[in-house]
Amino acid sequence: MNVTAEQVKESMTIKGIFSIDHHQCSLCSYKTRYVRSEGLIYFDAGCDCKWEGWRPTRYEDVADFINMQSAVMKSKLLESIGIKDEN
């Protein structure tokens, strides 16, 4: 099952989910993530190595990130935002 941007946005909004983990910085271990705020989505790459705050992004980017993961990781990500993986 591939998740859509609309499904991600709706699930995060309805369930009050603030963020989705992306990856951990290999240098400082900061956990980068997608962050939802006031209906918009941002990428938080704000680790000490990058010195970059929240960058506006799209829910399509979040859906693409989820869809490209291995089956196990994808299932965990979907579960974290309240979407049941149907595979």
CNS distance restraints for C-alpha pairs under 8 A (distance, minus, plus):
assign (resid   1 and name CA) (resid  85 and name CA) 6.70 0.50 0.50
assign (resid   1 and name CA) (resid  86 and name CA) 6.14 0.50 0.50
assign (resid   1 and name CA) (resid  87 and name CA) 6.27 0.50 0.50
assign (resid   2 and name CA) (resid  67 and name CA) 5.74 0.50 0.50
assign (resid   3 and name CA) (resid   7 and name CA) 6.38 0.50 0.50
assign (resid   3 and name CA) (resid   8 and name CA) 7.10 0.50 0.50
assign (resid   3 and name CA) (resid  63 and name CA) 5.94 0.50 0.50
assign (resid   3 and name CA) (resid  66 and name CA) 7.53 0.50 0.50
assign (resid   3 and name CA) (resid  67 and name CA) 6.59 0.50 0.50
assign (resid   4 and name CA) (resid   8 and name CA) 6.40 0.50 0.50
assign (resid   4 and name CA) (resid  60 and name CA) 7.09 0.50 0.50
assign (resid   4 and name CA) (resid  63 and name CA) 5.66 0.50 0.50
assign (resid   5 and name CA) (resid   9 and name CA) 6.16 0.50 0.50
assign (resid   5 and name CA) (resid  59 and name CA) 4.87 0.50 0.50
assign (resid   5 and name CA) (resid  60 and name CA) 4.65 0.50 0.50
assign (resid   5 and name CA) (resid  61 and name CA) 7.80 0.50 0.50
assign (resid   5 and name CA) (resid  62 and name CA) 7.10 0.50 0.50
assign (resid   5 and name CA) (resid  63 and name CA) 5.26 0.50 0.50
assign (resid   6 and name CA) (resid  10 and name CA) 5.96 0.50 0.50
assign (resid   6 and name CA) (resid  59 and name CA) 7.43 0.50 0.50
assign (resid   7 and name CA) (resid  11 and name CA) 5.94 0.50 0.50
assign (resid   8 and name CA) (resid  12 and name CA) 6.05 0.50 0.50
assign (resid   8 and name CA) (resid  59 and name CA) 6.88 0.50 0.50
assign (resid   8 and name CA) (resid  62 and name CA) 7.59 0.50 0.50
assign (resid   8 and name CA) (resid  63 and name CA) 6.63 0.50 0.50
assign (resid   8 and name CA) (resid  81 and name CA) 7.46 0.50 0.50
assign (resid   9 and name CA) (resid  13 and name CA) 6.04 0.50 0.50
assign (resid   9 and name CA) (resid  59 and name CA) 6.49 0.50 0.50
assign (resid  10 and name CA) (resid  14 and name CA) 5.97 0.50 0.50
assign (resid  11 and name CA) (resid  15 and name CA) 5.87 0.50 0.50
assign (resid  11 and name CA) (resid  17 and name CA) 7.86 0.50 0.50
assign (resid  11 and name CA) (resid  81 and name CA) 6.24 0.50 0.50
assign (resid  11 and name CA) (resid  82 and name CA) 6.37 0.50 0.50
assign (resid  11 and name CA) (resid  83 and name CA) 7.08 0.50 0.50
assign (resid  12 and name CA) (resid  16 and name CA) 5.65 0.50 0.50
assign (resid  12 and name CA) (resid  17 and name CA) 4.68 0.50 0.50
assign (resid  12 and name CA) (resid  18 and name CA) 7.13 0.50 0.50
assign (resid  12 and name CA) (resid  36 and name CA) 7.82 0.50 0.50
assign (resid  12 and name CA) (resid  81 and name CA) 6.00 0.50 0.50
assign (resid  12 and name CA) (resid  82 and name CA) 7.86 0.50 0.50
assign (resid  13 and name CA) (resid  17 and name CA) 6.51 0.50 0.50
assign (resid  13 and name CA) (resid  39 and name CA) 7.51 0.50 0.50
assign (resid  15 and name CA) (resid  81 and name CA) 7.55 0.50 0.50
assign (resid  15 and name CA) (resid  82 and name CA) 7.31 0.50 0.50
assign (resid  17 and name CA) (resid  36 and name CA) 7.56 0.50 0.50
assign (resid  17 and name CA) (resid  81 and name CA) 6.69 0.50 0.50
assign (resid  18 and name CA) (resid  35 and name CA) 5.80 0.50 0.50
assign (resid  18 and name CA) (resid  36 and name CA) 5.21 0.50 0.50
assign (resid  18 and name CA) (resid  37 and name CA) 7.23 0.50 0.50
assign (resid  19 and name CA) (resid  33 and name CA) 6.42 0.50 0.50
assign (resid  19 and name CA) (resid  34 and name CA) 5.40 0.50 0.50
assign (resid  19 and name CA) (resid  35 and name CA) 4.35 0.50 0.50
assign (resid  19 and name CA) (resid  36 and name CA) 6.02 0.50 0.50
assign (resid  20 and name CA) (resid  33 and name CA) 5.46 0.50 0.50
assign (resid  20 and name CA) (resid  34 and name CA) 5.14 0.50 0.50
assign (resid  20 and name CA) (resid  35 and name CA) 6.65 0.50 0.50
assign (resid  20 and name CA) (resid  77 and name CA) 7.64 0.50 0.50
assign (resid  20 and name CA) (resid  80 and name CA) 7.67 0.50 0.50
assign (resid  20 and name CA) (resid  81 and name CA) 7.68 0.50 0.50
assign (resid  21 and name CA) (resid  31 and name CA) 6.83 0.50 0.50
assign (resid  21 and name CA) (resid  32 and name CA) 6.27 0.50 0.50
assign (resid  21 and name CA) (resid  33 and name CA) 4.26 0.50 0.50
assign (resid  21 and name CA) (resid  34 and name CA) 6.43 0.50 0.50
assign (resid  22 and name CA) (resid  31 and name CA) 7.18 0.50 0.50
assign (resid  22 and name CA) (resid  32 and name CA) 5.42 0.50 0.50
assign (resid  22 and name CA) (resid  33 and name CA) 4.53 0.50 0.50
assign (resid  22 and name CA) (resid  34 and name CA) 6.74 0.50 0.50
assign (resid  23 and name CA) (resid  31 and name CA) 5.77 0.50 0.50
assign (resid  23 and name CA) (resid  32 and name CA) 5.37 0.50 0.50
assign (resid  23 and name CA) (resid  33 and name CA) 6.88 0.50 0.50
assign (resid  24 and name CA) (resid  29 and name CA) 5.21 0.50 0.50
assign (resid  24 and name CA) (resid  30 and name CA) 5.44 0.50 0.50
assign (resid  24 and name CA) (resid  31 and name CA) 4.29 0.50 0.50
assign (resid  24 and name CA) (resid  32 and name CA) 5.87 0.50 0.50
assign (resid  25 and name CA) (resid  29 and name CA) 4.57 0.50 0.50
assign (resid  25 and name CA) (resid  30 and name CA) 5.19 0.50 0.50
assign (resid  25 and name CA) (resid  31 and name CA) 6.36 0.50 0.50
assign (resid  25 and name CA) (resid  32 and name CA) 7.08 0.50 0.50
assign (resid  25 and name CA) (resid  47 and name CA) 7.35 0.50 0.50
assign (resid  27 and name CA) (resid  49 and name CA) 7.29 0.50 0.50
assign (resid  28 and name CA) (resid  47 and name CA) 7.17 0.50 0.50
assign (resid  28 and name CA) (resid  48 and name CA) 6.96 0.50 0.50
assign (resid  28 and name CA) (resid  49 and name CA) 6.89 0.50 0.50
assign (resid  30 and name CA) (resid  46 and name CA) 7.87 0.50 0.50
assign (resid  30 and name CA) (resid  47 and name CA) 5.32 0.50 0.50
assign (resid  30 and name CA) (resid  48 and name CA) 7.73 0.50 0.50
assign (resid  31 and name CA) (resid  47 and name CA) 7.73 0.50 0.50
assign (resid  32 and name CA) (resid  43 and name CA) 7.57 0.50 0.50
assign (resid  32 and name CA) (resid  44 and name CA) 5.57 0.50 0.50
assign (resid  32 and name CA) (resid  45 and name CA) 5.06 0.50 0.50
assign (resid  32 and name CA) (resid  46 and name CA) 7.11 0.50 0.50
assign (resid  32 and name CA) (resid  47 and name CA) 7.38 0.50 0.50
assign (resid  33 and name CA) (resid  43 and name CA) 5.94 0.50 0.50
assign (resid  33 and name CA) (resid  44 and name CA) 5.30 0.50 0.50
assign (resid  33 and name CA) (resid  45 and name CA) 7.00 0.50 0.50
assign (resid  34 and name CA) (resid  41 and name CA) 6.68 0.50 0.50
assign (resid  34 and name CA) (resid  42 and name CA) 5.56 0.50 0.50
assign (resid  34 and name CA) (resid  43 and name CA) 4.53 0.50 0.50
assign (resid  34 and name CA) (resid  44 and name CA) 5.95 0.50 0.50
assign (resid  34 and name CA) (resid  62 and name CA) 7.31 0.50 0.50
assign (resid  35 and name CA) (resid  41 and name CA) 5.63 0.50 0.50
assign (resid  35 and name CA) (resid  42 and name CA) 5.12 0.50 0.50
assign (resid  35 and name CA) (resid  43 and name CA) 6.17 0.50 0.50
assign (resid  35 and name CA) (resid  44 and name CA) 6.64 0.50 0.50
assign (resid  36 and name CA) (resid  40 and name CA) 5.68 0.50 0.50
assign (resid  36 and name CA) (resid  41 and name CA) 4.54 0.50 0.50
assign (resid  36 and name CA) (resid  42 and name CA) 6.38 0.50 0.50
assign (resid  37 and name CA) (resid  41 and name CA) 6.34 0.50 0.50
assign (resid  37 and name CA) (resid  42 and name CA) 7.77 0.50 0.50
assign (resid  40 and name CA) (resid  56 and name CA) 7.76 0.50 0.50
assign (resid  40 and name CA) (resid  58 and name CA) 7.93 0.50 0.50
assign (resid  41 and name CA) (resid  56 and name CA) 6.24 0.50 0.50
assign (resid  41 and name CA) (resid  57 and name CA) 5.82 0.50 0.50
assign (resid  41 and name CA) (resid  58 and name CA) 6.12 0.50 0.50
assign (resid  41 and name CA) (resid  59 and name CA) 6.50 0.50 0.50
assign (resid  42 and name CA) (resid  54 and name CA) 5.66 0.50 0.50
assign (resid  42 and name CA) (resid  55 and name CA) 5.21 0.50 0.50
assign (resid  42 and name CA) (resid  56 and name CA) 4.34 0.50 0.50
assign (resid  42 and name CA) (resid  57 and name CA) 5.08 0.50 0.50
assign (resid  42 and name CA) (resid  58 and name CA) 7.48 0.50 0.50
assign (resid  43 and name CA) (resid  54 and name CA) 5.47 0.50 0.50
assign (resid  43 and name CA) (resid  55 and name CA) 5.12 0.50 0.50
assign (resid  43 and name CA) (resid  56 and name CA) 6.33 0.50 0.50
assign (resid  43 and name CA) (resid  57 and name CA) 6.26 0.50 0.50
assign (resid  44 and name CA) (resid  52 and name CA) 7.83 0.50 0.50
assign (resid  44 and name CA) (resid  53 and name CA) 6.15 0.50 0.50
assign (resid  44 and name CA) (resid  54 and name CA) 4.50 0.50 0.50
assign (resid  44 and name CA) (resid  55 and name CA) 6.45 0.50 0.50
assign (resid  45 and name CA) (resid  50 and name CA) 6.95 0.50 0.50
assign (resid  45 and name CA) (resid  51 and name CA) 7.95 0.50 0.50
assign (resid  45 and name CA) (resid  52 and name CA) 6.05 0.50 0.50
assign (resid  45 and name CA) (resid  53 and name CA) 6.43 0.50 0.50
assign (resid  45 and name CA) (resid  54 and name CA) 6.69 0.50 0.50
assign (resid  45 and name CA) (resid  55 and name CA) 7.87 0.50 0.50
assign (resid  46 and name CA) (resid  50 and name CA) 6.30 0.50 0.50
assign (resid  46 and name CA) (resid  51 and name CA) 5.67 0.50 0.50
assign (resid  46 and name CA) (resid  52 and name CA) 4.82 0.50 0.50
assign (resid  46 and name CA) (resid  53 and name CA) 4.88 0.50 0.50
assign (resid  46 and name CA) (resid  54 and name CA) 6.83 0.50 0.50
assign (resid  47 and name CA) (resid  51 and name CA) 6.13 0.50 0.50
assign (resid  47 and name CA) (resid  52 and name CA) 7.25 0.50 0.50
assign (resid  57 and name CA) (resid  61 and name CA) 6.93 0.50 0.50
assign (resid  58 and name CA) (resid  62 and name CA) 6.89 0.50 0.50
assign (resid  59 and name CA) (resid  63 and name CA) 6.24 0.50 0.50
assign (resid  60 and name CA) (resid  64 and name CA) 6.06 0.50 0.50
assign (resid  61 and name CA) (resid  65 and name CA) 6.10 0.50 0.50
assign (resid  62 and name CA) (resid  66 and name CA) 6.28 0.50 0.50
assign (resid  63 and name CA) (resid  67 and name CA) 6.05 0.50 0.50
assign (resid  64 and name CA) (resid  68 and name CA) 6.19 0.50 0.50
assign (resid  65 and name CA) (resid  69 and name CA) 6.89 0.50 0.50
assign (resid  66 and name CA) (resid  74 and name CA) 5.72 0.50 0.50
assign (resid  66 and name CA) (resid  77 and name CA) 6.70 0.50 0.50
assign (resid  66 and name CA) (resid  78 and name CA) 7.55 0.50 0.50
assign (resid  67 and name CA) (resid  74 and name CA) 6.62 0.50 0.50
assign (resid  68 and name CA) (resid  74 and name CA) 7.74 0.50 0.50
assign (resid  69 and name CA) (resid  73 and name CA) 5.84 0.50 0.50
assign (resid  69 and name CA) (resid  74 and name CA) 5.16 0.50 0.50
assign (resid  70 and name CA) (resid  74 and name CA) 5.82 0.50 0.50
assign (resid  71 and name CA) (resid  75 and name CA) 6.09 0.50 0.50
assign (resid  72 and name CA) (resid  76 and name CA) 6.41 0.50 0.50
assign (resid  73 and name CA) (resid  77 and name CA) 6.18 0.50 0.50
assign (resid  74 and name CA) (resid  78 and name CA) 6.10 0.50 0.50
assign (resid  75 and name CA) (resid  79 and name CA) 6.09 0.50 0.50
assign (resid  75 and name CA) (resid  84 and name CA) 7.82 0.50 0.50
assign (resid  75 and name CA) (resid  85 and name CA) 5.71 0.50 0.50
assign (resid  76 and name CA) (resid  80 and name CA) 6.13 0.50 0.50
assign (resid  77 and name CA) (resid  81 and name CA) 6.71 0.50 0.50
assign (resid  78 and name CA) (resid  82 and name CA) 6.26 0.50 0.50
assign (resid  78 and name CA) (resid  83 and name CA) 4.98 0.50 0.50
assign (resid  78 and name CA) (resid  84 and name CA) 6.47 0.50 0.50
assign (resid  78 and name CA) (resid  85 and name CA) 6.48 0.50 0.50
assign (resid  79 and name CA) (resid  83 and name CA) 5.38 0.50 0.50
assign (resid  79 and name CA) (resid  84 and name CA) 6.05 0.50 0.50
assign (resid  79 and name CA) (resid  85 and name CA) 7.35 0.50 0.50
